[in-house]
Amino acid sequence: MPRLFSYVDFAGGSEKVRNYADKHSPVIICNSEAERNIPFKVKVRIGTKVKHPNAPDHHYEYIQLWNLETLVGETKLHRSSFGDQPVHIEADFTIFPKVSLRLTALAYCNKHGLWRSEEVFVKVEGE
Ligand SMILES: [Fe+2]
């Protein structure tokens, strides 16, 4: 089982440590309510303040979106598509929800491992 990192694991650290965690942590951006079977947009962004490197030997390889234990979306990242400078990589997903969601994102840095977001609850109307 791989280790799974999250921002909260580093929240009590120095500014350098918190910045390290920030630039690795996926963040889910979406509305808190959705309608049943209506397309619902979810954005996952890596980092809130600090951009992650996007170098050939150090970059993100994929972003996954989970609803509890169900994988609902995955984006494989082609590093060169995001340039050579540090970047906040984003991936957009569309879900057709049937019931309320408990979303978590996972993202994999080839040098620093697997990082998870905070869980986001989405209330689905009409379930
Ligand atoms: Fe990294």
Boltz pocket constraint, residues with backbone or C-beta under 6 A from the ligand:
constraints:
  - pocket:
      binder: B
      contacts: [[A, 24], [A, 52], [A, 58], [A, 59], [A, 109], [A, 110], [A, 111], [A, 112]]
      max_distance: 6.0
